[in-house]
Amino acid sequence: MSVHIYTQTIYRTTQITNNVEECGPCHVFASLTLAFALQLRKKHGKTSVRVRKTSVRLIKTSVRLIKTSVRLIKTSVRLIKTSVRVRKTSVRLIKTSVRLIKSSVRVRKTSVRLIKTSVRLIKTSVSVQYTYCQVSISYSTLQNKIENEK
């Protein structure tokens, strides 16, 4: 298998085989190369049209690659911005959770105070009932004494 590489002005063929070696101009391809180079010069004024087409394709490909990388950069910037928004939202949610926990603690403390107040009121009520019973007994006793004295 041999690969022939043509240059613009040097009509020399490099033959690549299993043992890499250089040889002189290939007689079969030298005339074709010269004819082709003359045809290019006649048509385009230079012999490097092939190279220019390849370099134009390479430039177009690199422009596409640059556009793709710009799109990727824009996408990553959007993702970073979204990530920042998500982090800010999570921070807000954490702050809200902390406020709710603090409110819950306040409600529990208030609840405990209310229970203590209820217990005091119940004790006071029991005390008042006990006192009422004593007064009632005392009044009954007094009434009985008064009736007995009559």
C-alpha positions in Angstrom: 0.0 0.0 0.0 1.5 3.4 -0.9 0.2 6.8 -0.1 1.3 9.7 -2.3 1.3 13.3 -0.9 1.5 16.1 -3.4 2.9 19.5 -2.5 2.4 22.8 -4.4 5.6 23.2 -6.3 7.7 20.1 -5.4 6.8 17.1 -7.4 8.2 14.5 -5.1 6.4 11.5 -3.8 6.9 10.1 -0.4 6.1 6.4 -0.3 5.0 5.0 3.1 5.3 1.2 3.5 6.0 -1.0 6.5 9.6 0.2 6.4 9.3 4.0 6.1 11.5 5.1 3.3 11.8 7.9 0.7 12.1 7.5 -3.0 12.5 9.7 -6.0 9.6 11.1 -8.1 7.1 8.4 -9.1 7.0 8.3 -12.9 3.3 7.4 -13.0 2.1 10.1 -10.8 4.7 12.8 -11.7 3.1 13.4 -15.1 -0.4 13.4 -13.6 0.8 15.8 -10.8 2.4 18.1 -13.3 -0.7 18.0 -15.6 -2.9 18.7 -12.6 -0.8 21.6 -11.3 -0.7 23.1 -14.8 -4.5 22.7 -15.1 -5.0 24.4 -11.7 -2.6 27.2 -12.6 -4.5 27.8 -15.9 -7.9 27.7 -14.2 -7.2 29.5 -10.9 -3.9 31.1 -11.4 -2.3 29.0 -8.6 -1.6 25.4 -7.7 -2.9 25.6 -4.1 -6.7 25.4 -4.7 -6.9 22.0 -3.0 -5.1 23.3 0.0 -7.3 26.4 0.1 -10.5 24.3 0.0 -9.2 22.2 2.8 -8.2 25.2 4.9 -11.6 26.8 4.2 -13.3 23.6 5.4 -11.0 23.6 8.4 -11.8 27.2 9.1 -15.6 26.5 8.8 -15.2 23.5 11.1 -13.3 25.6 13.7 -15.9 28.3 13.5 -18.6 25.7 14.1 -16.6 24.4 17.0 -16.2 27.9 18.4 -19.9 28.5 18.1 -20.6 25.2 19.8 -18.2 26.0 22.6 -19.8 29.5 23.0 -23.2 27.7 23.3 -21.7 25.3 25.8 -20.3 28.2 27.8 -23.7 30.0 27.7 -25.4 26.8 28.8 -22.9 26.4 31.7 -23.4 30.1 32.7 -27.2 29.4 32.7 -26.7 26.3 34.8 -24.5 28.2 37.3 -27.1 31.0 37.5 -29.8 28.4 38.1 -27.7 26.7 40.7 -27.2 30.1 42.5 -31.0 30.6 42.4 -31.6 27.2 43.8 -29.0 27.8 46.6 -30.6 31.2 47.4 -34.0 29.5 47.5 -32.7 26.8 49.8 -31.2 29.4 52.1 -34.6 31.2 52.2 -36.3 27.9 52.9 -33.8 27.1 55.7 -34.4 30.6 57.2 -38.1 30.1 57.0 -37.8 26.7 58.7 -35.7 28.3 61.4 -38.4 31.0 61.9 -41.1 28.3 62.0 -39.1 26.3 64.6 -38.7 29.4 66.7 -42.4 30.1 66.4 -43.2 26.6 67.4 -40.9 26.9 70.4 -42.7 30.1 71.4 -46.1 28.4 70.9 -45.0 25.5 73.1 -43.7 28.0 75.8 -47.0 29.8 75.6 -48.9 26.5 75.7 -46.9 25.5 78.8 -47.7 28.9 80.5 -51.4 28.5 79.6 -51.4 25.0 81.1 -49.7 26.3 84.3 -52.3 29.1 84.4 -55.1 26.6 83.9 -53.7 24.5 86.8 -53.6 27.6 89.0 -57.2 28.4 88.0 -58.3 24.9 88.8 -56.5 25.0 92.2 -58.1 28.4 92.9 -61.5 27.0 91.8 -61.0 24.0 94.1 -60.0 26.3 96.9 -63.0 28.5 96.3 -65.3 25.5 96.2 -63.7 24.2 99.4 -64.2 27.6 101.0 -67.8 27.8 99.7 -68.4 24.4 101.2 -67.0 25.5 104.5 -69.0 28.7 104.4 -72.0 26.7 103.5 -71.5 24.3 106.3 -70.9 27.2 108.7 -74.0 28.9 107.5 -76.0 25.7 108.0 -74.6 25.3 111.4 -75.5 28.8 112.3 -79.0 28.4 111.0 -79.4 25.3 113.0 -78.2 27.0 116.1 -80.5 29.9 115.5 -83.5 27.6 115.1 -82.5 25.6 118.1 -82.4 28.7 120.2 -85.8 29.7 119.2 
